[in-house]
Amino acid sequence: MSVGTPLNENYKWEKERQYNIGLDFGLFKNRIWGSVDYYDRLTSDLYVTYSLSATSGFDAIDNWNAGKMSNKGIEVDLHGDVVRNKDLKVSLFANFAYNKNRITDLGQVNQFESGTSIIKVGEALGSHFIVGWSGVNPQTGAPIYQDVNGNPTEVYDAVNNKTGWGTFYAPYMGGFGLDLNYKGFSLSSQFQWKSGFSRFNNQRFFQENPSFWYLNQNVNQLDVWTAPGQITDIQGAEYKVEFSSKFIEDASFVRLKNVRLGYDIPKDLLRGVVNGITIFAEGTNLYTWTKWTGFDPDDDNNIAQYEYPTPRIISLGTTITF
């Protein structure tokens, strides 16, 4: 019999301290209403890996309470009735949220690396951590990278991995839309947006890589460097494609999340058989405006790896109330 893991006598719950201040308001007889909230949240005793002396017989203890993380932000929710009378009601709404996230302490170390991302003191959670990309040498077709100080080099070395490429957690997000009702007809729409974040497009790494010629290649491979003096962002086919900031893309987007058109059949036509009948047509995830070239910019991970995109759904239906 032997001890499998070291004893952690300090194991305890993570802690959270939060301050909030908010304002709810209604103006012009509640034709305009909403709320504004500010928060300051500090999470402490986050679980990290704690290194041990070799004399203990173990390398480290997992789930050691030593990390700290700060979140500060503001949330705004606004509504307004543009038109409100007997036959017609038109309402607009919008919401906005901003969150500033920072890692403030990791115990014994300053950072934990995780593939193409990093958890680092002073940086936001989800920060990208990778070698910088500077283009292609027009004379040789060789890829040009950056050293840790941002200087150009044709030598790829993971020791030059650095932050400065943003985070895959969006600091800005929100939505807006319309609700309209007119004599039994109803129309509603909802837009969703996120901004200020980026993701590593691993799909492009494969589709712009001659080593994976047996996969479907990107059309920009037609611009691969072939002759001295050629200006292109696609390196010569003889050079290995490496993980670099070239494949980090702005994933900000605006999405038409939902549109619904309905009609309530007048109750005097129902003659008491049922309480109500609504006929409707509805569309979900109808269109997304974005610079992102992968399947779907809205995901919760660092690397896009051919995850199935959010489907577009068109529905026709009837709701009957008895």
N, C-alpha and C positions, 0 to 999 in steps of 0.2 A: 504494500500500500504506500502511496506517495501523495504529497500535496499538489493539487493541480493548478491552483491559482492562489496568489497571496491574499492574506486577510486585509480587508479594507474597513478599519474600525471607524473611519470618518464619513462613511457613505451616508448621504442624507438627501432630502428633497432639494430641488432647485428653488431659488427664491426670486420673487418679482416685486419691485417697488414701483408704483406708478402714481403720477400726478396728472389730474385732468382739470381742464376749465372749459366750460361750454356756454353757448348762448342759443336759446330757442327764441324765434321771433315770428310775429305776424303783422303785416302792414296793410293799410287800405282795406280794412274790414276783412282781413285774411285773404285778400286777393293774391298777396305774395306772402309766402311763409317758408321757413326753413330752419337750419341749425348750423352752427359753427363750433367745432370742438378742437382743442389742442391737447396733446398728451406728451408726457415725458416718462418713458418706461426704462428701467434698468433691471436686467435679468442677471442674477449672480449665482454662484455655485453651479455653473454649467459643467457638464461632465466632459473631462478631457483625459488624455492619457498621461500618466505621471511616471517618469523614468525612475528606476531604482538602482541602487548600487549592486554590482555583480555579487557582492558578498551576501546579498539576501537570497541568492539562488534564483531570482526572477529578473526579467528585463524591465517590466513596467507593471503598473496597476491601471486597468481600464476603469472608466467611470469615476475618476477622481474629481471632487468638487473644487474647481479652481477658476473656471472661465467666467468672463463678464461680457455682456453685450448691451449696447444702448440703442434704443429706438425713440426717435422724436418725430412728431409729425402733426399734421392738421387734416381735418376732414370737414368738408362743406357739403351741405345738402340744400338745394333750392327748388321751390315749386312756385308756379304762378298761373292764375287763371286769366288768360288774355281776353277771352270772351266768356260771359256767363249770363245767359238769359233763359227764358222758358224753353226755347227750341234748340239753342246752340250752346255748347260748352267746349272751349278750346283751352287746354292746359299744357304747359311746357314744364319740363323738369330737367335738372342737371345735378350731378354730384362729382366731387373731386376729392382726391386723397393724395397726400405727399408724406412719405416716410423716409427719414434719414437714419440709416442703420450703420453702426460702427462696432467692430470688435474692440474691446478695451483691455482685456486681459486674458491670457491663456496659461497662466500658471508659470511653469518652468521655462517655456519656450515662447518665441515670438510668432511662430507660424506653424501651420499644418498643411502640407501640400497634398492635393488629391487630384491626380491626373492633370487636366487643363484648368483646374480651378484651385483656389487657395483660401484658407482661413487664416487671416493675418491681423495682428494688432494694428489698429489705425485704419484698416480697410473695411469696406462693406462686406457682409456675408454674401457669398456667391461670386466673389471677384475672379475674373479670368487671370490665369497665370501661364504665360506662354512666351515663346521667342517672337520678337517683332519681325514683321515683314516689310521690306523696302522696295520690292519690285524685281525687275530682271535686267541683268547687264546686257545692253543692246549689242555689244560687240561679241560676246561669247555665249549668250543665252543662259548663263548661270544665274540661279536665284540669289538675291541679295537679302540678307537678314540684318538684324540689329544685335549689337552686343548689349550688355546690361545697362550701359550708359547711353544707348541710342545711336551709337556710331555704326555705319554700314560695314558689313563683313560678308564674305561668301562662305564662311565656315559656320555650319550649323552645329550648335552645342547647347544642350538643355541647361547648362550652367547659366545661360543668358536668359532663362525664363524670368519674366517680370510681370508686375501688375501695370495698370494704366489703360486697360482695355475695357473697363466698365464691369458691370455685374449682370448676372442673368435674373436678378430679382428687380422688377420694375419699381422705381421710387415714385413714379407718378402713374395714377390710374383714375378712371372715372367713367361716366356715362351721361347720356342725355337722350331726350326723346319727346314724344308728343302723344297726347290723348285727346281725341276729338269725338264728340257725340252730337248727332243731329237727327231728330225725329226718328229714332229707332236705329239709325245707322251709327256704327262706331268704327273708329280707326285708331290704332295705337302703334307706336314704333319705339324701338329701343336701340340705341347705339352704345357700343362698349369701346373703350380705348385704353391703351397702356403706352408709356413713353419712358425714354431714358435708360433702356436696358438693351443688352445684346446677348447673342448666343453663338456658340461654335457650331457652324453648319458642317457636320460630319458627312452629310450627303455629298457636298461639293468635294470633300477630300477624296472620296472614291470616284466621283464623276469627272474630276479633273486630274486623274492620276493614271498615267500610262501603265503602271504596274497592274492596274485592274482593267485592262483593255477588254476583258471578256464581259464586263458590266456595261450598262448603257452609259455612254460618255456625254458630257455637256457639249453643246454646240460651240462653245467658246474654244474648244480644243482645235478648231480650225485656225485659230490665231496663234498656235504654238510657234515658238521661235525657231526659225530655220536658216536665217542668213545674217551676217554681220550688219549692224546698223538698223535692224528691225526693232521698232518700238512696240512692245507687247507686255502684257502682264502674265503671259503663259510661258513658263520656262521651257528650255529645250528638253526634248523627250529623253535625252540621255541622263538627265539629272533627277535624282530621287526627290519625290514630293514629301516634305516634312510637315509636321504639325507646327503651324505658326499663326500669327494674328491675321494672316490673309483670309482665313476662313471664319473669322469673327465678324458677324453682320449685325447691323442695327435691326432689332426685332420689334421696334415700335409699330403700332398698328391702330387703325380705326375699323371697327367691324359693325356692319348692320346685323345686329344680333337677332332682332325679331320684328316682324310686321304682322299685324292681325286686322282683318277687315270683317266686320260682322253686321248682321241685321236682325233685329228683334221683331218678329211678326206681331202686329197689333193684337192685343188681347181680345178685342171685340170680334176678331175673326176666328178665334179659337173656340168660342161658345162654351167655355167652361170645361172642355174635354181635358185640357192640360193647363197648367199655370203659365207656361211660357215655352216658346220655341225660338232658338237662335241659330241662324245659319252663318257659318264663318269660313274664311280662308286664311291660312296662317303659314308664314314662312320663317324658318329659323336658320341662322348662319348664312344669310343670303349673299353677302359680299364682304371682302376684307381688303382694305387699302393698306399696303405695306411695302417696304423696300426689301423685306426678307425674301430670299429666293428658295427656301425650303418649303415643305408641305404646309406647316402651320406655325406661325410665330408664337402662339400662345400655349406654352407648355411650362412645366415646373422643374425642368432640369437644365443643366449646362449645355449638353450636347444633343443636337438633333440627329436622331439615328433611325430615320424612316418610320417614326411613329405614325400610325394611321391618323390622318387629319380629322378635325371636327367636321362631321357630315352636314351637308345642306339638306334640309327637310322641308317639303311642301305638304301641307295638310288641308283637306277639305272635310268639313264635318257639320254635324247638327247637335245642338244641346237641347234636350227636352226636360223641362221641369214639371213634375207632377204635384 
